[in-house]
């Protein structure tokens, strides 16, 4: 190929292997589309780029078929990158329809009606059968990852960084590296998600867990498994200490009092192509941490009451809203367990940080939340709720409940026209300290205020129960009584 064509296809390769949520990818697309420095939407840029790629491919094919050009070595590889770029984007609508249909269908893998066309075009471009099947599965994985990561709404720089980090977590920083070495080895890369309660750590985990590589079964004309069943989540704060091992590893019938039948834990139920999400990992006791460490290191586990080891093949994603540094310093989180979990550590930003970086963030989230609640877009409702928040929101409000609180704020305004703004934890702690200093609290009031503060920080009654060594119902009673006293 001549210098200009060769450089064009080199840049196409750069576009392919670049993170689609990175500024580098946007700049490459604009450059290749001939729109550098021009304000155009990403769809307009891509449309122009695909037009130019199509013309370049047609021109090179014409020269090759007429004998004017011989493609071999690096030239042939670059030409194939151009074919892959064009083919992937040509079938984007079909992949998007497949994703939507699979979400509706659930656990049963959908038939892929267009797979034959893609495989046929790949074989015509001299890709081997094995490579063609893997490329088809990679196309599907990339489109799924883009779909689920894009569902994280926001334009603040910290959200853009989050989306970029999630893509890297799935495909590494360089897609060529992933496709050459790691597409079937990602189970060795565990992930730790950090962030306050209500920031959306579950959504981030879901994007990773539903975007794993799933092989294509040519005989069945479907992928080996539905991505709808490749992600399993568990919140450890929902379970009493004695049941956590059973929920994680399962148990055999008769393993303990009340085990009237065998139970399959999440490690057993997890697909070889999937991932499990363990939320509130900071609540796990040291003995359970040791057993989880064994799973991560040796990829085997033993159900409670069993002597037979079972194999685990999926990825592990963990999350906590607690500061890991203090957990490790206090000996509540084993160092070896942390270092086995932290192949990648991703911070999910708070709503306060997002709004601080971009004042429009609230309205973007309001549009998404309102559409989800009422079932359709409603700019009028978004404006009404936005005005209510702007007018009555306390100055420098920190949104302690993050996006989860914003969702409840929307619901309360829709129901009652107003939202009862929460007292921030810092001010609650200040008031509690002042009342303790004054000596005006009874033992019941002191315990209630303490439990309420812990509930705001940890998110669940179960978590407070473990810290205070009180029964969950007792914790709830004190918190309810304390809240009633505050309301008065």
N, C-alpha and C positions, 0 to 999 in steps of 0.2 A: 504493500500500500504506500501511496505517496505520503509525504510528511504531514500534510493537513488532515487527511483522512485518518492516518494512524494516531495522530494526537487527539482527534475527535473521539475515537473509540477507546483510547486510554482514559479520557475523561469520563466516558460512559462507564468504564470499569470502576473508576473512583466513585461515581454516583451510586453504583450498585452496592458496593461494599460499605458505603458511608451510612451512618445512623440517620434515618429519615427525619428524626426530631432534632437534628443538629443544625447549627447555622452553616456549617461547611456544606452540607447537602443542598441547602437552599441556594447558596452561592454558585455551586457547580451546576445545578439545574438552570439557574438564570443565565449563566455564562453559555451553556450549551444551546439554550433556546434563543440566544442572541438578544437577551433582554436584561443584560447587566445594568444596574442602576435605574431600571424602569419599574415603577410601582404597579405590579400586577399580582393578582391572587395566585396562590400556589396551583390551583386548577388550571388557570390560564397559562401559567408557565409550563406546566406538564403537557398540556395540549400542544403547545408550540414545539416543545422538545420532542414529543412523540412523532410529530409531523416531520421534523428534521431527521430523526433517527430512521424513520421509514424510508425517506428519500435516499439517505446514505446507504442503507442496506440494499435497496433496489439497484442503486448505481454500482455497488461493489459486486453484487450477484451478476449483473449484466456483463461487467468486464471479465469476471471469472468464467462465465459460461461461454463467452466469445473468444476465450483464450488470451485476452489482453492482460490478464492478471493471474498470477499463481499465488494461492494462499497456503502458507505453511508456517510452521514454527510459531513465533510470537504473533504474527499477523493473523493466523488462523484462530488463535486463542482470543485475540481482541475482537475479531469478527463474531465469534460465538458469544462473547459478552453482549454485543449489540443485539444479537438474536434473542438472547435471554431477556434483556431489558424490554424489547418490543413485545415479546410473547407474554411476559408477566403482566404488563400493563394492558395488553389487549384483552386479557381474560379477567381483569379486575371486577367487572360487573357480575360475571358468573361466580367468582369466588365469594363476593359479597352476598349474593343470593343464597349460596350454599351455607354460609355462616348463619344467615337469618333463618333458613329452613332447619338447620341443625339445632339452633336454640329452641325452636318450636317443637321439634321432634324429640329432643331430650337424649336419652341414653343410647338409643339405637342409631347406629351410624347411617347417614343418608347415602343413597346412591349418587355417584358423581357422573352425571350425564355427559359432561363436556371433557372428561378425562381422556377419552380416546383421541379427541382432536389435539389436545396438548401433546400427548405421547407420540402421536403420528408426526406432528411438526418437529418435535425434538429428534426423532429417529431420522427424519428427512434432512436434518441439519447435522447428521453424523454423530449424534450422541448415542452411546451404547444403551442397551435396554436397562441395565442396572443404573446407570447415571440418569437416564430419563425418569425412572420411577422415583429416584431420590430427589431430583429437581422438582418434580410435580409435588412431592410432599413438602419440600422446602418452600415452594411458592405458596402453598396453603398455610404453612406455618407463619410465613412473613405477613400474609394478609390478615390472619387472625391476630397476630401480635399488634399490628397497626390498628386494627379495629378496637381491641380491648384497651390498649394504651391510650388511644384517642378519646376513649370514654371518660378519661380523667379531665374534667373541665377546668379551664383557667388559662390566663395569659401572663400571669406574674412570672418573673424569672425563676423563682424557686419551683414552680410547677413545670415549667419548661425543662428545668434541670432534672426533675423527677421523671418525666416521660423519657428523656434521653437515658437516664440511668436504668430504667426498666428495660428498654430495648437492648442496652449493653448486657444486662443480666441474662437475657434470653439468647442473644446471638454473639456475645462478646463485642469488643470495640471494633472488630473488623470481621465482616461477614465471610470473607475469603478464608480467614483462619478457622472460623466456625465450620464452614462447609467442608474444609479439607481434613480437620482433625477432631472436632468436638460435637458434631451433630448428634451422635449417639453416646456421648460421654458426660452429659451435663448433670447426671444424678450425683456426681462427685462435688458439685458446686452448691453448697448450702447458702441460704440468704437470711440476713437479719434485717428486719424493718423496725425502725425507731420512729417514735412520734407520739404526741399526746392522744388521749382518748378522743375519738370522734373525728380524727383527721382524714380517715379513709385508708388505713393500712390494709383493711380487708379487700378493698377495691384494687389496690396495688398488688397484693398477693394473688388475687384472682387473675389479673392480667398476665402474671408470670405462669401461674398454674394451668391456665387454659391455652397457653401458647407454646406448648412443648412440641417436639417433632413426633408426628404420628405417621408411620409407614402407610403406603397405599397398597391395597390388595387388588391386583389386576384381575384376578379371577372373579372376585365379588363386585368389582367396579365401585369400591367404597374404601374409605380409610379404615384401618384396623380397629379404630375405636372412636367414639364420639368425644369431642373435647368437653361436652357437657358433663361427662363422668370422670374426667381426668383430674379434677380438683376437689379435694376434700378438706374442709376447715373444721377446727375444733377450738373452742375458747375454754382454756383450762380453769378459768375462774368460775365457771358454771358448775364445776363438779367438786364434791368433797374430796379431801386428800385420799381417802381409801378407795375411791373409784377411778382416780386418774390413770393408774396403771392399766386397769381393765379397758378404759376407753381408748388408750393408746395402743396397747398390745393385744387386747382381747383376753378372754379367759375360757377355761374348760369347765364343763358342767361339774358342779360339786367342788370347785376350787376354793370357795369360801361360803360362809353362811349367806343364803339368798341366791347363790348361783345355781338356779334350778335348770338352766340350760346354757349351752355354750354361746359365747358372744364373740363376734369378729371385730377386732379393733381397727382403727383407721390405717395402721400400717399393713394389715392384711387386705383391707378393701382398696388400697391405693393401686392404681393402674401402673404398669411398668413405664407408661408414657406420660404419667401424671406427676402431681405434687401434692403434698399435704401441707396445710397451713396451721401451725400451732401458735395460737394467740395467747397473750399473757404468759409467755415463757418465763418471765421473771418470777412467777408464782410457784414454779416447780421446785419440789424438795430436792435435796442433794441426792438421795437414793434414786429418784426418778431421773435426775440429770445423768447419773452414772449409766443407767440403762439406755438412755437416749444417746449418750456418747458411744456406747457399743454399737448401736444401730448405725450411727454416722460413720464409724470407723470400719466396722466389719460387715455392714449391710445385712445383718441378721438380728433376729429378736426371738424371744420365747414368750408365748402367751402365759398368763398367770395360771398356775396349776398344771402346766405342761412341761414335758422334758424334751420336746422336739423343737428344734430351731426352725424358723421360717425365714425366707429371704425377702428383703425389701429392695425394690428396684427404682423407686421414684425419687423425686427431689424433696428436700425439706426446706420450708420457708417458716421462719419464726418471727414473732413480733413482741414488743413490750412497750408500755407507756412509761416505764420507770427508767431512771438514769442508770445505765449499765455500769458506769464507773463506780457509783456508790454500792451497787449490788456486789460487784467484784471485790471492792475494798472491804465490805462488811462480811465477806465470806459466804454470801447467799447465792453466789453464782460462780461455779467452778471455772478456773482459768482455762483448763484443758477443754471444757465444754464450750466456752466462749470461742476459743480459737478454732474449734472444729465447725462452729456455726457461721463464722464470719468470713467465708469466702468472698462475700459481698455484703456491705453494710449500706443500707439506703435510708435516708432520712425523709420522712413524709412531713411536709411543712404544716405548721398550724395555720388556721384561718387568719389569725392576727398578722402573721408574717406575710401572707398572701395579699391581704388588703393593704398593708403598709407599702408593699412594692408596687401594687397596681390598684388604684381606687375603684376601677371598673370591675374588680373581681367579684364583688357582692352581686352586682346585676347579672353577670354571666351565670353565676351559680343559681340565682333566683329564677332565671329563665329555665334552667334545667330542672330545678325542683318543682316549679309550678307545672311544667309540662308533664312531669312524672305523676303529680298528684291529680290533675284534672284530665289527663289523657290527651291533651293537645296544647299547641302553643297559644299563649294569651298575653301579648304585650301589654294589654290594658291591666290585667291582674298584676303583672310584674311591676308596672309603674305604681299602682296603688300600694302594693306591699313595700316597694322601695321607698315611697314617700313616707309611709308610716315608720319605717326603720330609721330613715334620716331624721325625721322630726322628733322621735322619742328616744332614740338610742342615747345612753349616757355618754358623756364625753370620754374619748379614748377607751371605749369599751373593748375588752380583750377577747371576747367570744371564748370563754373558758371551755364551752362544750364543742367548739369548732363547728364543722359542717353539720354534725348531728344536731347541734343546738340551732343552727340556722334553719334546718328542716322543720324543727318543732316550732320555731319562731313563725315560719310561714303558716303552719297549720293553725296556730293559735290566732294569728291575725285573720285568717280565713273564717275561723269559727266565731271569734269574739271581737274582732276589730282592733285588738290590742295584744301586746306581748308583755308578760311579766319578766322584766329584765333580771338576770341572775346577779347575785352579789358575788364578786370575784373571790377566789380562794384566798388571795393575799389579804383582802379587807376582812374576810371572815376570820382569818387567823389573827389579824390585829385586834378585832373586837373580842375574840375569845381570850387573847392574852390580857387585854385590858380588864375583862371581867374576872379573870383569875387573880390579877393583881389587886383588884378591889375586894375580892373575897365575897362576891355576891351570888355565886353559883352553888346550887345543891349538887350532890354527887350524881344524881340522875341527869341534871342539866349539863353538867360537865361531860359526862359520858356521851350524852346525846350530841353535843356540839362536836366532840372529838370524832365520833362515828360519822357525822355529817361531813366533816372536813375530809376524812379519809375516803368517804364515798365519792366526793367530788373529784378527788385525785385519782383513785383507783378504778372507779367506774361501776363496780358491782358490789352487792351485799356480800357475796361469797368472798371476795377479796378482803373486805373489811373484817369479815368473820375470821379469816386466817390470821390477820395481823393482831386483832384484839383477843383472840382465843374465845370468842363468844359464839353462841349458836346463831345461825343466820337469821332466824325469826326474832331473836332478841335484838340483834343489830338493827333489823328493819323497824322494830317497835320503837327503839330509842331515836332513830332518825326521823320517823314520822312524828313522834311527840315533839322533837326539837324543832322541826319545820313548822308545826302548828303554833308553837310558842313564838317563833319568829314572825309568823303571819299576824299574830295578835298585836 
